[in-house]
Amino acid sequence: MTADAHVPALVLVTGPEELRAERAVDSVLVTVRAQEADAEVVRIHPGSYQPGELMVQASPSLFGGWSVIVVHDLDEADDALVLDLAGYLDQPADGVTLVVLHKSGNRGKRVLDALKKGGARVIEARAVKTERDKHDFVTEEFRTARRKIAPDAVGALVLAVGKDLRELASACEQLIRDVDGLVETEDVTTYYGEKVETTGFRVAEAALTGDEAAAMALLRHAMLGGLDPVPIVAVLALQLRQVGKVATAGRGSSAQLARDLGMAPWQVDAARRTSQGWDGERLGAAIQAVARADVDVKGGLRTEAAVRSPEHAVERVVLTVCRLRNR
């Protein structure tokens, strides 16, 4: 077999997101093994690299066959590995696919430039940092699987398991596997409803629409389950900020405002719907009440007798938001 458009001789995976980088390497291995099932995989790590090791691994085998050499963390490589890679790229070996991973920075720039000049296939492993990044990641997971998930369900899933990208990817995989048809918020709640963030999302949604009975029932159920008030107040604050941002952003399409405000389009739509029941004065009062509750639930309790505990503080602020909405 010779390298072609389907089986590249050179691949550069660039970016800091480990999960995406691992998936990129896996995709290369799948491509190679579709043509050469017994292809050997060699992994090189800077911490244990010995000078000349790359050339040894790239040497033709007595038994023939294809090799995939994966060089991890070029951005941490010492001079020996950088020099050996540069020398290899001057004359790449036949029967080898070289995959180089580089998170960020200028270390190994000479090799990066040589890879690009040599026509390497470049795969980006972009960081997933913001809430919008996480929403986009979930949407892409479902799109890749040719499945659909409701926008509100995306938000609920990110709130439930979005702290760790691997856990978020695993949650997407489970929902895709176990739920038929469109995945909705109720499905997320079924699988991840005991998560604090999911409960906070549902409490905030009920409070901002003025549904006092539902908000208090959800909150008290959470409290009986021993859930911490802190993230519940945090989600309520996030939802209020989004309503405020959208309400003052003026007109424009959801996509345009999402870009300007750093939100997902569905979040803009949801905030627009919610903002219709609020005016500036009541929204400002709600934001101030949540800010005070945030201090209270984190231990900075004020001296008023009305504030007895973090649990009492979160109950009071949820009631306050509901009543401001309905005033």
RODRENDO-255125 format. One record per atom (N, C-alpha, C): x, y, z; residue in three letters. Coordinates in steps of 0.02 Angstrom, whole numbers, plus 50000, padded with zeros to 5 digits. Layout:
N
XYZALA/...
! end
This chain:
327
500424994150000MET/500005000050000MET/500445006250000MET/500235011349965THR/500585017749965THR/500115023049992THR/500405028250023ALA/499995033650050ALA/499625037149994ALA/498985038650005ASP/498585042249956ASP/498125046949992ASP/497615049449957ALA/497165054249987ALA/496805051450047ALA/496715044750048HIS/496355041650102HIS/496815039650159HIS/497435037950144VAL/497915035850195VAL/498505040650191VAL/498495045950231PRO/499025051050227PRO/499685048550255PRO/500215051050227ALA/500875049450254ALA/501035053750315ALA/500745059850318LEU/500885064450372LEU/500235067350399LEU/500175067450466VAL/499585070350498VAL/499815074650556VAL/499525080650561LEU/499665085050617LEU/499005086250655LEU/499005084450719VAL/498425085750762VAL/498615091450808VAL/498275097050801THR/498475103050837THR/497905105650880THR/498065107150943GLY/497555109850989GLY/497585106251056GLY/497305109351108PRO/497395106751176PRO/496875101751201PRO/496335100651163GLU/495805096451189GLU/495975089051179GLU/496115085551234GLU/496365078751232GLU/495865073951199GLU/495235074651216LEU/494745069951188LEU/494715070551112LEU/494715076651087ARG/494695077551015ARG/495345075050982ARG/495915076151016ALA/496545073650989ALA/496545066050986ALA/496305062851038GLU/496275055451038GLU/495825052950982GLU/495255056250973ARG/494805054250920ARG/495125055250851ARG/495525060450844ALA/495865061650780ALA/496345055950765ALA/496735053950815VAL/497205048350806VAL/496815041950789VAL/496275040750825ASP/495875034750812ASP/495615034750741ASP/495415040650716SER/495145040950648SER/495675039250596SER/496295041350610VAL/496845039650565VAL/496975032150566VAL/496965029150625LEU/497075021950631LEU/496525018050595LEU/495915020250600VAL/495365016850565VAL/495475017150490VAL/495685023050466THR/495805023850394THR/496365019250369THR/496915019050407VAL/497475014850388VAL/497275007550389VAL/496945005450443ARG/496794998250450ARG/496244995950403ARG/495865000650375ALA/495394998650323ALA/495754996150261ALA/496384998550253GLN/496794996450196GLN/497314991150216GLN/497544991750278GLU/498084987350302GLU/497904985150373GLU/497544979750378ALA/497254977650442ALA/497784976350496ALA/498374974250476ASP/498894972450525ASP/499404978050536ASP/499214984150518ALA/499684989750527ALA/499904990250600ALA/500554991250609GLU/500844991750676GLU/500784999050700GLU/500634999950764VAL/500585006650794VAL/501145007550845VAL/501535012750836VAL/502085014350881VAL/501955021250911VAL/501995021750977ARG/501875028151010ARG/502515030651041ARG/502665036951027ILE/503275040051054ILE/503085045851100ILE/503365045751161HIS/503225050951210HIS/503875054651226HIS/503855061251229PRO/504475065151241PRO/504855063051304PRO/504485061351357GLY/504815059951420GLY/505265053951419GLY/505145049151374SER/505545043051372SER/505925042351306SER/505955047651267TYR/506255047151200TYR/507015046651204TYR/507285042151162GLN/508005041451155GLN/508215043751085GLN/508765047551079PRO/508985049951013PRO/509045044250962PRO/508775045350903GLY/508805040450850GLY/508225035550850GLY/507805035550903GLU/507265030750909GLU/506765031350850GLU/506625037450830LEU/506145038450775LEU/506385034950712LEU/507025035750695MET/507295032750634MET/507265025150637MET/507385022450697VAL/507345015150705VAL/506635012750692VAL/506155016150721GLN/505455014150714GLN/505195014950643GLN/505495019750606ALA/505265020950538ALA/505615016550486ALA/506115012750509SER/506485008450462SER/506025002850436SER/506105000950374PRO/505674995650346PRO/505744989050384PRO/505194985750394SER/505194979250428SER/505394973850379SER/505724968650405LEU/505904962950363LEU/505284959550335LEU/504724960350369PHE/504114957050349PHE/503634961750311PHE/503874967850297GLY/503454972550261GLY/502904975250306GLY/502364977650276GLY/501804980250314GLY/501864987750328GLY/501314990550350TRP/501264997750362TRP/501354999250436TRP/501665004950451SER/501745007150520SER/501425013950530SER/501125014950588VAL/500875021550608VAL/501265023750669VAL/501645029050662ILE/502045031650717ILE/501695037850745ILE/501495037550808VAL/501125043050840VAL/501605046550889VAL/501765052750875VAL/502205056650919VAL/501775061250961VAL/501755059951026HIS/501345063851071HIS/501715069951096HIS/501345075351108ASP/501595081151145ASP/502245084051115ASP/502225085651051LEU/502805088951021LEU/502985095351058LEU/502485098651085ASP/502605104951121ASP/503015103951185ASP/503125097651205GLU/503535096151264GLU/504185092551245GLU/504315091951180ALA/504885087951157ALA/505555091351172ALA/506065087151183ASP/506745089951191ASP/507055090751122ASP/507665093351121ASP/507995094751057ASP/508105088551015ASP/508245082851048ALA/508385076751010ALA/507785074650969ALA/507195074750998LEU/506595072750962LEU/506435077750907LEU/506495084150921VAL/506365089350870VAL/506835088450811VAL/507475087350824LEU/507965086550770LEU/507825080250730LEU/507645074750764ASP/507495068550729ASP/506875069150685ASP/506375072650710LEU/505765073750669LEU/505925078050608LEU/506315083250618ALA/506495087650562ALA/506885083650510ALA/507345079350533GLY/507725075250486GLY/507285070250450GLY/506815067250484TYR/506355062550453TYR/505945065950398TYR/505715072050413LEU/505275075550366LEU/505645077750303LEU/506315078050307ASP/506705079550246ASP/506635073850196ASP/506535067750221GLN/506465061950178GLN/506025056650212GLN/505365057650210PRO/504905052950244PRO/504975045850217PRO/504885041050261ALA/504955034050242ALA/504335031350207ALA/504425026550163ASP/503865023150132ASP/503545018450184ASP/502895017350176GLY/502555012550220GLY/502455015050290GLY/502465021650300VAL/502395024450367VAL/501895030250365VAL/501455030450413THR/501045036450426THR/501305039450492THR/501535045650488LEU/501775049150547LEU/501235053950572LEU/501035053050634VAL/500525057350665VAL/500855061150722VAL/500845067750719VAL/501155071950769VAL/500625076050805VAL/500625075750872LEU/500155079550913LEU/500515085350946LEU/500205091250941HIS/500505097450967HIS/499945101650998HIS/499985102951064LYS/499435106351098LYS/499425113851083LYS/499995117251094SER/500025124451082SER/500735126851092SER/500855133251075GLY/501505136351086GLY/501965135651026GLY/502565138251035ASN/503055138550980ASN/503565132950981ASN/503555128851033ARG/504035123451037ARG/503925118650979ARG/504455117050942GLY/504395112550885GLY/504135115950822GLY/504165122550820LYS/503895126250762LYS/504205123950696LYS/504845122350699ARG/505195120050639ARG/504855113850611ARG/504655109450656VAL/504325103250635VAL/503625104750610VAL/503265109150644LEU/502595111050622LEU/502605113850551LEU/503075118250539ASP/503135121250473ASP/503295116050420ASP/503745111350437ALA/503935106050389ALA/503345101450375ALA/502945099950426LEU/502365095750416LEU/501875099050367LEU/501735105350379LYS/501255108950336LYS/501525109650265LYS/502175111050260LYS/502475111650194LYS/502465104950157LYS/502515099550195GLY/502515092850166GLY/501815090250149GLY/501305094450160GLY/500625092550142GLY/500275088350194GLY/500475089050256ALA/500155085050309ALA/499415086550313ALA/499035081450329ARG/498325082550345ARG/498295085550414ARG/497975091450420VAL/497935094950484VAL/497245093950514VAL/497235091550577ILE/496605090550613ILE/496635094750677ILE/496135098850687GLU/496125103250745GLU/495775099850804GLU/496085100550862ALA/495795098150925ALA/495665104250968ALA/495175108250946ARG/495035114550979ARG/494805113551051ARG/494985118251094ALA/494775118051164ALA/494025119051169ALA/493725115751218VAL/493015116751234VAL/492995120151302VAL/492865126551302LYS/492905130351365LYS/492245133551384LYS/491945137251339THR/491345141151356THR/490715136751353THR/490185139451381GLU/489545135851377GLU/489335134851304GLU/489465139851264ARG/489285139251193ARG/489685133651160ARG/490335133151177ASP/490745127651151ASP/490445120851169ASP/490205120251231LYS/489925113951254LYS/489265112351219LYS/488855117551209HIS/488235116451172HIS/488375114251101HIS/488875117451069ASP/489055115651001ASP/489315108450999ASP/489695106551050PHE/489975099851053PHE/489415094551056PHE/488925095751099VAL/488365091051105VAL/487985090551039VAL/487845096351011THR/487475096450947THR/487845092550893THR/488515093250891GLU/488915089750841GLU/488935082250855GLU/488945080250919GLU/488925073150936GLU/488295069950907GLU/487735073250916PHE/487105070550891PHE/487075070850815PHE/487325076250786ARG/487325076850713ARG/487745071350681ARG/488325069950711THR/488765064750685THR/488425057950688THR/488025056850740ALA/487655050550747ALA/487005050450708ALA/486875055950671ARG/486255056750632ARG/485635056250676ARG/485685059450733ARG/485135059850780ARG/484985067050797ARG/484395068250827LYS/484195075050845LYS/484085075550920LYS/484255081450946ILE/484135082951016ILE/483835089851020ILE/483315090751061ALA/482985097151068ALA/483455102251099ALA/483425108551078PRO/483875113751105PRO/483865114151181PRO/483265113951212ASP/483225114151285ASP/483565108151316ASP/483525102451283ALA/483845096351309ALA/484605097051306ALA/484865100551255VAL/485585101851252VAL/485795105851314VAL/485415111051329GLY/485575115051387GLY/485555111151452GLY/485035107051459ALA/484975102951520ALA/485555098051527ALA/485765095151471LEU/486315090251472LEU/486975093651490LEU/487095099451462VAL/487715103151477VAL/487725105051551VAL/487165107351577LEU/487135109151647LEU/487245103051692LEU/486995097251669ALA/487055091251710ALA/487755088351712ALA/488075087851655VAL/488715084151652VAL/489255087951614VAL/489175094451606GLY/489625098251563GLY/490285100351593GLY/490415098351655LYS/491055100351685LYS/491635096551656LYS/491515090551632ASP/492045086351604ASP/491835084051534ASP/492255085351485LEU/492075083951415LEU/491985076451403LEU/492385072351436ARG/492315065151426ARG/491645062751454ARG/491455065451511GLU/490805063451540GLU/490245065951495GLU/490325071851466LEU/489815074551422LEU/489755070251359LEU/490315068151331ALA/490315063851272ALA/489995057151289ALA/490145054451348SER/489855048051369SER/489095048651377SER/488875054351404ALA/488155055451413ALA/487805055851345ALA/488105059251298CYS/487825059551230CYS/487765052551201CYS/488295048651209GLU/488295041751183GLU/487735037651213GLU/487625038451279GLN/487105034551313GLN/486415036551288GLN/486285042951281LEU/485635045251258LEU/485505043151186LEU/486025043551144ILE/485965041351075ILE/485795033951071ILE/486115030151115ARG/486015022851115ARG/485345020751144ARG/485125024151197ASP/484555021751236ASP/483885025051220ASP/483905030951189VAL/483275034651177VAL/483115034551103VAL/482515032651087ASP/482295032651017ASP/482015039450998ASP/482125041350934GLY/481845047550909GLY/482185053650938GLY/481815059250939LEU/482075065550964LEU/482215065051039LEU/482815067051060VAL/482995067151131VAL/482755073851160VAL/482355073551212GLU/482065079551242GLU/482295080351314GLU/482105086151343THR/482325087751411THR/482105082251460THR/481515079451450GLU/481265074151494GLU/481735068151494GLU/482025066651435ASP/482495060951431ASP/483125062451471ASP/483375068651465VAL/483965070551503VAL/483825070051578VAL/483235072351598THR/483035072151668THR/482995064951693THR/482745060451651THR/482685053451670THR/483355050451687THR/483865052051646TYR/484525049151656TYR/484955053051705TYR/484875059651706TYR/485345063851744TYR/484975068751790TYR/484345067251806GLY/483935071851846GLY/484175072851917GLY/484605068351942GLU/484855069252010GLU/485465073752013GLU/485695075951956LYS/486255080551955LYS/486035087351982LYS/486455090552022VAL/486285097052050VAL/486135102151996VAL/486545102251944GLU/486475107351893GLU/485815106651855GLU/485615100351842THR/484975099251808THR/484405101751851THR/484415100151916THR/483905102551961THR/483895110151962THR/484475113351963GLY/484515120651962GLY/484215123451899GLY/484325120251843PHE/484045122351779PHE/483285122351782PHE/483005117051810ARG/482275116451812ARG/481975121351862ARG/482295122251919VAL/482055127151968VAL/482065134151939VAL/482635135951906ALA/482695142651876ALA/482165143751823ALA/482065138751781GLU/481565139351727GLU/480875140651756GLU/480685136951808ALA/480035138051839ALA/479995144851873ALA/480525146951907ALA/480515153351943ALA/480455159151895ALA/480835159051840LEU/480825164651793LEU/480175165151754LEU/479795159751752THR/479135160151720THR/478595161351771THR/478785162151835GLY/478305163751888GLY/477895157851913GLY/478115151651898ASP/477745145751921ASP/477985143951991ASP/477695147452041GLU/477925146752110GLU/477855139652136GLU/477275136452122ALA/477155129752148ALA/477665124752122ALA/477805125052056ALA/478285120452027ALA/478985121852052ALA/479175128252055ALA/479855130052076ALA/479985127652147ALA/479495128852192MET/479595126852262MET/479595119352271MET/479165115852232ALA/479155108552237ALA/479815105552215ALA/480085108052159LEU/480725105552134LEU/481285107152184LEU/481275113152211LEU/481795115252258LEU/481775111052321LEU/481195110052349ARG/481145106252411ARG/481325098952401ARG/481145096252344HIS/481355089352328HIS/482125088952327HIS/482425094052296ALA/483165094152293ALA/483465094752362ALA/483165099052404MET/483425099852472MET/483365093452513MET/482805090052505LEU/482715083652541LEU/483225078452519LEU/483435079052456GLY/483945074452430GLY/484645076352449GLY/484725081952486GLY/485375083952511GLY/485795087852461GLY/485485090652409LEU/485865094452359LEU/486065101252385LEU/486655103452365ASP/486945109752388ASP/486575115652356ASP/486375120752395PRO/486045126652367PRO/486485130852321PRO/487145130452328VAL/487595134952292VAL/487505134552216VAL/487545128652185PRO/487465128452112PRO/486755130152089PRO/486265129152132ILE/485575130952114ILE/485525138552106ILE/485815142152153VAL/485825149452149VAL/486235151652089VAL/486795148152075ALA/487225149952018ALA/486845149251952ALA/486455143951944VAL/486075143051883VAL/485535148451877VAL/485215150151932LEU/484705155351932LEU/485015162051911LEU/485615163451936ALA/485965169651917ALA/486135169551843ALA/486365163851818LEU/486545163251747LEU/485935164651703LEU/485365161651721GLN/484765162551681GLN/484535169851681GLN/484565173151738LEU/484375180151742LEU/484845184551701LEU/485495183151705ARG/485965187151665ARG/485825186451591ARG/485665180351569GLN/485525179251499GLN/484895183051477GLN/484385183151520VAL/483785186951504VAL/483945194351499VAL/484345196851546GLY/484535203851545GLY/484945205651483GLY/485415201451465LYS/485835202751406LYS/485415203051342LYS/484965198151335VAL/484565197851275VAL/484055203651272VAL/483775205251331ALA/483265210551333ALA/483555217351314ALA/484205218351326THR/484515224851311THR/484935224751247THR/484925219151211ALA/485355218451152ALA/485035221251088ALA/484405222951092GLY/484075225651033GLY/483845220050986GLY/483645222050927ARG/483395217150879ARG/483965213750841ARG/483795208350810GLY/484285204550771GLY/484095197250772GLY/484375193450727SER/484225186350725SER/484525182850785SER/484265177050801SER/484535173150857SER/485275171550845SER/485445169750783ALA/486145168050767ALA/486595174050777ALA/486365179950755GLN/486785185950762GLN/486885187750835GLN/486335187750874LEU/486405189450945LEU/486815184150982LEU/486745177850962ALA/487145172550994ALA/487885173950985ALA/488085175950924ARG/488785177550912ARG/489005183550954ARG/488585188650956ASP/488765194850992ASP/488805193851067ASP/488365189551094LEU/488305188751167LEU/488655182551194LEU/488945178451150GLY/489295172451173GLY/488825167151199GLY/488235166751168MET/487725161851189MET/487555157351130MET/487205151951144ALA/486945147751090ALA/486285150751065ALA/486125149951000PRO/485495152750974PRO/484885150751013PRO/484845144351035TRP/484255142251073TRP/484215145851139TRP/484795147651169GLN/484775151351232GLN/484495158351221GLN/484675161351164VAL/484395167951147VAL/483645167451140VAL/483405162351105ASP/482685161451096ASP/482335160551163ASP/482625156351206ALA/482325155051271ALA/482315161451314ALA/482865165151312ALA/482895171351351ALA/482405176551325ALA/482305176651260ARG/481815181351231ARG/481115179651255ARG/480955173251255ARG/480285171251279ARG/480185173151352ARG/480705171851392THR/480655173351464THR/480615180851476THR/480995184751438SER/481035191951450SER/480375195551438SER/479925192351401GLN/479275195551387GLN/478865196651450GLN/479005192851502GLY/478635193651564GLY/478975198151615GLY/479535201251594TRP/479925205351640TRP/479995212451614TRP/480085217251660ASP/480305223951640ASP/480965225351675ASP/481275230851657GLY/481945232351683GLY/481965232951759GLY/481465236051789GLU/481465237051861GLU/481425230451899GLU/480955226151879ARG/480865219751913ARG/481455215051900ARG/481725215251839LEU/482305211051823LEU/482905213251865LEU/483005219751872GLY/483555222251913GLY/483485220151986GLY/482865220452011ALA/482735218352081ALA/482875210852090ALA/482695206952040ALA/482825199652043ALA/483565198252043ALA/483935201652000ILE/484665200551997ILE/484995202352064ILE/484775207952095GLN/485045209852159GLN/484875204752213GLN/484265202152211ALA/484065197152261ALA/484485190852255ALA/484625188752192VAL/485035182752182VAL/485755184052203VAL/486015190052192ALA/486695191752213ALA/486755191252289ALA/486235193752325ARG/486245193152398ARG/486215185852420ARG/485795181952385ALA/485735174852402ALA/486385171152390ALA/486745173152338ASP/487385169952323ASP/487875170752381ASP/487875176752411VAL/488305177852469VAL/488065173552528VAL/487405173352537ASP/487125169652594ASP/487275162152590ASP/487175159252532VAL/487255151952527VAL/487995149852529VAL/488445154552518LYS/489155152952521LYS/489455154252590LYS/489015155952638GLY/489255156552706GLY/489305163652731GLY/489205168652688GLY/489235175552709GLY/488565177952733GLY/488255174352780LEU/487575175852801LEU/487535182652835LEU/487025186352816ARG/486915192852845ARG/486575192252913ARG/486505197752947THR/486285197553017THR/485535197253025THR/485145198352969GLU/484425198152978GLU/484205191353004GLU/483725191453048ALA/483475185153076ALA/483145180853023ALA/482915184052968ALA/482565180352916ALA/483025175352881ALA/483675176652882VAL/484145172152848VAL/484445167452899VAL/484205161352900ARG/484415156652951ARG/484925151552926ARG/484915150052860SER/485345144752834SER/485385145552758SER/485865142252726PRO/485895142452652PRO/485245139752621PRO/484955134552651GLU/484335131752624GLU/483775136952627GLU/483735140452683HIS/483215145652689HIS/483345151252639HIS/483975153052630ALA/484145158452583ALA/483935156752512ALA/484045150552490VAL/483875148852422VAL/483115148352413VAL/482765145952465GLU/482035145852461GLU/481765152952455GLU/482045157452494ARG/481795164352494ARG/481915167652427ARG/482495166552397VAL/482635169952334VAL/482215167152277VAL/482075160552279VAL/481645157652227VAL/480935160652233VAL/480685161252294LEU/480035164352304LEU/480045171652281LEU/480585175152296THR/480645182152275THR/480615182952200THR/480985178752164VAL/480995179052091VAL/480305177552063VAL/479985172352089CYS/479305170652065CYS/478835176452074CYS/478855179652132ARG/478375184952148ARG/478535191352110ARG/479175192652098LEU/479335198352055LEU/479075197251985LEU/479145191151960ARG/478895189651892ARG/478135190651887ARG/477785189051940ASN/477055189451938ASN/476765196051963ASN/477195200651983ARG/476965206952012ARG/476635211351960ARG/
! end
